[in-house]
Structures are given as structure tokens and as C-alpha cells.
Amino acid sequence: MKRQPLRLAIMEAERLLAQAGVDSPRADAELIAAHVLGVERGRLPMVPLVDPPVVDAIGQLVTQRAKRIPLQHLTGWAAMGQVTVDVGSGVFIPRPETELLLEWTLRQLRDVQRPIVVDLCTGSGALALAMAHERPDATVYAVDNDPVALSWARRNVEARASAGDTAVRLFSGDVADRMVFADLDGMVDAVVCNPPYVPEGTRVAPEVAGYDPPAAVFAGEGGLAVIRHVVNCAARLLRSGGVVAIEHDDRHGHSVPALLASRRVLSAVADHPDLAGRARFATARRGSAP
């Protein structure tokens, strides 16, 4: 069997994915190749030639991806910060944009020893696990109301604990319930959340429409229904000086900061753009009780 240039296989994969309307055809082509080869994407230039079976395996995955099956469903994992989590049917796929929220929160906790962190609407547990990995001295709590998501999160929590990370404390609960984490009221250093926030009826990409659980994507009240509860939950959980960071739809650059500012105990309200310049997450800090 004659070996073939890997770059040609990647170029063909990119062409097919672009033709299928995939948003990031080059990146996905390279990630598929890296997955088949079992190497990091950055090491692909170190593999100039590959055997025909490798080209065939890449082609098979590209064919599936061209059907708009999410890349993460094909590889079985998604990244968040320095950790990867298992994902698949029934759980929301973490997005790279959420890493900006993660980085902001870590900066706020830089001088806080042994912080208490709460991740609301945790889904796969990705954000909570990334926090626990970066801050092994932290006590990280995570909650979700969906049993399927919790099963994925439990699997990921156990895997990261086995890898040596501090175990995340995982709970079943709803952010609309005023008793969720009531024993932590006024004690939390950071509340983070990537909630359902896409306004109902919004047209979304096939990867989202066909694979992400609708309840983890869409929310009523123009996408703000769950965020309202998150704001209320954060206001009671945070200690004086504690921070909250909430991801939101790019149309919520004014409405979510307004919800945060409506709570008198919250101040220093700000909104932050993603790498494309779109409004992506809002933050605030808890002041002293009035």
C-alpha cells in the first residue's frame, strides 16, 4: 500500500465540509485527522504521510460530519479550558466561547484562597470541572435539573477525580427553586452559569437543532426566563465581594446586565464580547447588603 500525503486528505476533507455548510471546515478537518491518528491537532505537520486505511477512516468521519452530526459526537469529547469531558446523546455540547467566561472568573479568584464556586445549569459538568482543575484548592458545586445531563456530568466528575482533580460536588436541582444550595447563602465566591438562553423559535444550526437537548438551548421570555432565576440565585449565594458570570445570547447585551443591575446587592455590572465581538456574557460583583 502506497502512503499518501496527509495534507491532501485534509484538503479534501475541508472541501467536503465547506460544501456541506460546516462553519469551520478547516478546523474540523484537522480535528478529525488528529482524532483518527491519535495525536494533538498541533502535531499534524509531524505526520506528512499516512497509510490508505487512515485516509479511509478520515473520509468516513468526514462523511458523517458533512451530514451535520456534531464533531464532538463523532469524537466523543469536548474541551473546556485545560480539561476534556465526554459528551454524546442527551447532553449539551460545551462551546469554546464559554472559555472566555471561565478565564474571567479565574482572574477574579486569583487572590482568593480556597474559593467556593457554584456552577448552575452544569450540563456535562465542563465548566465546573475546568474550574476545579485550575483551582485544586477550590470547593466546586454543580447543579442541573436534567437526569440525562447529570448522568454525563457524574461520569465526567468521576473521570476527572480519577485523573487527580479535586472532585466536583454534583447535585440535582432547579435554579428556579429558592432552596437550591440554600445552605451556601452568602458564602460563595463565584457563581458561573451557561444557561439555556436562545429565544424560543430561533432558527439554529443543524448541529444544535438535531442534537443538543432543546431544554438546554431555548428559554422563554425572549431567552431570559432561566437567566432571571440565575440572577436571583446568584444574588443570595454570593458573599460580599463575590462575583457572578452568566453567558447569554448575543441579543442580550443590554437586557442581562439590566437584570443584574436591578438587584441592589449587585454592582460593577459589565458585559463582555466574544472573540467575534458579539455580546456574550455578563458579570457583576456583590456588594454589602443594603
BELSUL-V620392 format. One record per residue. N is the residue number from 1. RES is the residue in one small letter. PHI is phi in radians with two decimals (none if undefined). PSI is psi as a letter, one per 20 degrees, with the letter a starting at -180 (NA if undefined). OMEGA is omega in whole degrees, -180 to 180 (* if undefined). Layout:
n=(N & N)
res=(RES & RES)
phi=(PHI & PHI)
psi=(PSI & PSI)
omega=(OMEGA & OMEGA)
This chain:
n=(1 & 2 & 3 & 4 & 5 & 6 & 7 & 8 & 9 & 10 & 11 & 12 & 13 & 14 & 15 & 16 & 17 & 18 & 19 & 20 & 21 & 22 & 23 & 24 & 25 & 26 & 27 & 28 & 29 & 30 & 31 & 32 & 33 & 34 & 35 & 36 & 37 & 38 & 39 & 40 & 41 & 42 & 43 & 44 & 45 & 46 & 47 & 48 & 49 & 50 & 51 & 52 & 53 & 54 & 55 & 56 & 57 & 58 & 59 & 60 & 61 & 62 & 63 & 64 & 65 & 66 & 67 & 68 & 69 & 70 & 71 & 72 & 73 & 74 & 75 & 76 & 77 & 78 & 79 & 80 & 81 & 82 & 83 & 84 & 85 & 86 & 87 & 88 & 89 & 90 & 91 & 92 & 93 & 94 & 95 & 96 & 97 & 98 & 99 & 100 & 101 & 102 & 103 & 104 & 105 & 106 & 107 & 108 & 109 & 110 & 111 & 112 & 113 & 114 & 115 & 116 & 117 & 118 & 119 & 120 & 121 & 122 & 123 & 124 & 125 & 126 & 127 & 128 & 129 & 130 & 131 & 132 & 133 & 134 & 135 & 136 & 137 & 138 & 139 & 140 & 141 & 142 & 143 & 144 & 145 & 146 & 147 & 148 & 149 & 150 & 151 & 152 & 153 & 154 & 155 & 156 & 157 & 158 & 159 & 160 & 161 & 162 & 163 & 164 & 165 & 166 & 167 & 168 & 169 & 170 & 171 & 172 & 173 & 174 & 175 & 176 & 177 & 178 & 179 & 180 & 181 & 182 & 183 & 184 & 185 & 186 & 187 & 188 & 189 & 190 & 191 & 192 & 193 & 194 & 195 & 196 & 197 & 198 & 199 & 200 & 201 & 202 & 203 & 204 & 205 & 206 & 207 & 208 & 209 & 210 & 211 & 212 & 213 & 214 & 215 & 216 & 217 & 218 & 219 & 220 & 221 & 222 & 223 & 224 & 225 & 226 & 227 & 228 & 229 & 230 & 231 & 232 & 233 & 234 & 235 & 236 & 237 & 238 & 239 & 240 & 241 & 242 & 243 & 244 & 245 & 246 & 247 & 248 & 249 & 250 & 251 & 252 & 253 & 254 & 255 & 256 & 257 & 258 & 259 & 260 & 261 & 262 & 263 & 264 & 265 & 266 & 267 & 268 & 269 & 270 & 271 & 272 & 273 & 274 & 275 & 276 & 277 & 278 & 279 & 280 & 281 & 282 & 283 & 284 & 285 & 286 & 287 & 288 & 289 & 290)
res=(m & k & r & q & p & l & r & l & a & i & m & e & a & e & r & l & l & a & q & a & g & v & d & s & p & r & a & d & a & e & l & i & a & a & h & v & l & g & v & e & r & g & r & l & p & m & v & p & l & v & d & p & p & v & v & d & a & i & g & q & l & v & t & q & r & a & k & r & i & p & l & q & h & l & t & g & w & a & a & m & g & q & v & t & v & d & v & g & s & g & v & f & i & p & r & p & e & t & e & l & l & l & e & w & t & l & r & q & l & r & d & v & q & r & p & i & v & v & d & l & c & t & g & s & g & a & l & a & l & a & m & a & h & e & r & p & d & a & t & v & y & a & v & d & n & d & p & v & a & l & s & w & a & r & r & n & v & e & a & r & a & s & a & g & d & t & a & v & r & l & f & s & g & d & v & a & d & r & m & v & f & a & d & l & d & g & m & v & d & a & v & v & c & n & p & p & y & v & p & e & g & t & r & v & a & p & e & v & a & g & y & d & p & p & a & a & v & f & a & g & e & g & g & l & a & v & i & r & h & v & v & n & c & a & a & r & l & l & r & s & g & g & v & v & a & i & e & h & d & d & r & h & g & h & s & v & p & a & l & l & a & s & r & r & v & l & s & a & v & a & d & h & p & d & l & a & g & r & a & r & f & a & t & a & r & r & g & s & a & p)
phi=(none & -1.46 & -1.23 & -2.19 & -1.14 & -1.11 & -1.08 & -1.22 & -1.12 & -1.20 & -1.08 & -1.17 & -1.08 & -1.05 & -1.07 & -1.16 & -1.23 & -1.11 & -1.09 & -1.45 & 1.55 & -1.17 & -1.11 & -2.19 & -1.10 & -1.17 & -1.07 & -1.14 & -1.07 & -1.22 & -1.17 & -1.13 & -1.07 & -1.11 & -1.11 & -1.12 & -1.41 & 1.27 & -2.21 & -1.27 & -0.97 & -1.14 & -1.70 & -1.01 & -1.07 & -1.43 & -2.11 & -1.24 & -2.16 & -2.37 & -1.34 & -0.92 & -1.05 & -1.18 & -1.06 & -1.12 & -1.14 & -1.07 & -1.06 & -1.13 & -1.21 & -1.10 & -1.05 & -1.19 & -1.13 & -1.15 & -1.44 & 1.26 & -1.24 & -0.98 & -0.95 & -1.18 & -1.28 & -1.38 & -1.54 & 1.58 & -2.59 & -2.43 & -1.77 & -2.57 & 1.07 & -1.69 & -2.10 & -2.09 & -2.25 & -1.30 & -2.42 & 3.10 & -1.02 & 1.65 & -2.31 & -1.15 & -1.50 & -1.03 & -1.90 & -1.02 & -1.03 & -1.18 & -1.10 & -1.15 & -1.11 & -1.02 & -1.10 & -1.07 & -1.12 & -1.06 & -1.12 & -1.17 & -1.66 & -0.96 & -1.78 & -1.73 & -1.49 & 0.82 & -1.21 & -1.82 & -2.18 & -2.15 & -1.90 & -1.60 & 0.99 & -1.22 & 1.06 & -1.25 & 1.56 & -1.00 & -1.17 & -1.08 & -1.22 & -1.15 & -1.10 & -1.12 & -1.17 & -1.29 & -2.21 & -1.09 & -1.48 & -1.43 & -1.81 & -1.96 & -1.89 & -2.47 & -2.50 & -2.65 & -1.82 & -1.81 & -1.12 & -1.19 & -1.04 & -1.11 & -1.15 & -1.16 & -1.08 & -1.07 & -1.05 & -1.25 & -1.07 & -1.14 & -1.16 & -1.21 & -1.15 & -1.14 & -1.41 & 1.92 & -1.34 & -1.11 & -1.20 & -1.34 & -1.61 & -1.79 & -2.35 & -1.69 & 3.13 & -2.07 & -1.14 & -1.33 & -1.49 & -1.18 & -1.64 & -1.09 & 0.99 & -1.04 & -1.26 & -1.81 & -0.92 & 1.31 & -2.09 & -1.59 & -1.49 & -2.65 & -1.99 & -2.15 & -2.82 & -2.05 & -1.52 & -1.12 & -2.52 & -1.32 & -1.00 & -0.99 & 1.59 & -1.23 & -1.37 & -2.15 & -1.09 & -0.98 & -1.09 & -1.45 & -1.05 & -1.65 & -2.36 & -1.28 & -1.07 & -0.93 & -1.18 & -1.61 & -1.94 & -1.72 & -2.50 & -1.30 & 0.95 & 1.19 & 1.64 & -1.82 & -1.02 & -1.28 & -1.05 & -0.99 & -1.20 & -1.10 & -1.05 & -1.10 & -1.10 & -1.09 & -1.06 & -1.53 & -1.36 & -1.22 & -1.39 & -1.07 & 1.62 & -1.26 & -2.14 & -2.25 & -2.38 & -2.22 & -1.31 & -2.63 & -1.17 & -1.19 & -1.59 & -1.84 & -1.09 & -1.89 & -1.24 & -1.24 & -1.00 & -1.13 & -1.11 & -1.14 & -1.17 & -1.24 & -1.58 & -1.07 & -1.37 & -1.80 & -2.45 & 0.90 & -1.24 & -2.60 & -2.05 & -2.27 & -1.52 & -1.51 & -1.17 & -1.60 & 1.49 & -1.57 & -0.97 & -2.29 & -2.61 & -2.00 & -2.37 & -2.77 & -2.22 & -1.50 & -1.62 & -1.27 & -1.11 & -1.19)
psi=(p & p & q & q & p & h & h & h & h & g & g & h & g & g & g & h & h & g & h & i & j & p & h & m & g & g & g & h & g & h & h & g & g & h & g & h & i & k & r & q & h & i & j & h & i & i & m & h & q & q & q & h & h & g & g & g & g & g & h & g & h & h & g & g & h & i & j & k & p & p & h & h & h & h & h & j & r & q & q & o & c & j & r & q & q & p & r & b & p & j & q & p & p & q & q & h & h & i & h & g & g & g & g & g & g & h & h & h & j & h & j & p & p & l & q & p & p & p & o & q & l & h & c & i & j & g & g & g & h & h & g & h & g & h & n & i & i & q & o & p & q & q & q & q & j & p & h & g & g & h & h & g & g & g & g & h & g & h & g & h & h & h & i & i & q & p & p & q & o & p & q & p & r & p & i & i & o & i & i & p & k & h & i & j & p & j & i & p & h & p & p & q & p & n & r & p & i & p & p & p & i & p & p & r & q & h & h & g & h & i & h & p & p & h & i & i & g & q & q & a & l & k & j & i & g & h & h & g & h & g & g & g & g & g & h & h & h & q & r & p & i & q & q & q & p & p & q & r & q & i & j & j & h & h & g & g & h & h & g & g & h & i & o & h & i & p & a & l & p & q & q & p & r & a & i & j & j & q & p & h & q & q & r & r & q & p & a & q & p & NA)
omega=(-179 & 179 & -175 & 178 & 179 & -177 & 179 & 178 & 180 & 179 & 179 & 177 & 178 & -180 & -178 & -179 & 177 & 179 & -179 & 178 & 178 & -174 & -175 & -172 & -179 & -180 & -179 & 178 & -180 & 179 & 176 & 179 & 180 & 179 & -180 & -178 & -178 & 179 & 174 & -178 & -178 & -179 & -180 & 178 & 179 & -179 & -175 & -176 & 179 & 179 & 179 & 178 & 178 & 178 & 179 & -179 & 176 & -179 & -180 & 179 & 178 & 178 & 178 & -180 & 179 & 175 & 178 & 167 & -177 & 178 & -177 & 175 & 179 & -180 & 179 & -179 & 175 & -178 & 170 & -175 & -177 & -179 & 171 & 179 & 176 & 176 & 179 & -176 & 173 & 180 & 179 & 180 & 178 & -179 & 179 & -178 & -177 & 178 & 177 & 176 & 178 & -178 & 179 & -178 & 179 & 178 & -180 & -177 & -173 & -177 & 180 & 179 & 178 & -177 & 171 & -176 & 177 & 176 & 179 & -178 & -168 & -179 & 180 & -177 & -172 & -176 & 178 & -178 & 176 & 177 & -178 & 179 & -178 & -179 & -179 & 178 & -177 & 167 & -174 & 176 & 178 & -178 & 173 & -180 & -177 & -177 & 179 & 177 & -180 & 178 & 176 & -180 & -180 & 178 & -179 & 177 & -180 & -180 & -179 & 177 & 178 & 179 & 176 & 178 & 173 & -175 & 173 & 179 & -170 & -177 & 172 & -180 & -177 & -178 & 177 & -179 & -177 & -180 & 178 & -180 & -178 & 179 & 178 & -178 & 178 & -176 & -169 & -180 & 180 & 172 & 178 & -178 & 168 & -172 & 167 & -177 & 180 & 180 & 179 & 180 & 179 & 176 & -177 & -179 & 180 & 180 & 179 & -176 & -175 & -170 & 177 & 178 & -178 & -178 & 178 & -177 & -170 & 176 & 179 & -180 & 179 & 180 & -173 & -172 & -179 & -179 & 177 & 179 & 179 & 179 & 180 & 180 & -179 & -177 & 180 & -177 & -170 & 169 & 174 & -178 & 179 & -174 & 175 & 177 & -175 & 175 & -178 & 178 & -177 & 175 & -175 & -177 & 176 & -173 & -180 & 173 & 178 & 177 & 178 & -178 & -179 & 177 & -173 & -178 & -178 & -180 & 180 & -179 & 179 & 174 & -173 & 180 & 171 & -176 & 178 & 179 & -180 & 177 & -172 & 177 & -178 & -177 & 175 & 179 & 179 & 175 & 178 & 179 & -179 & *)
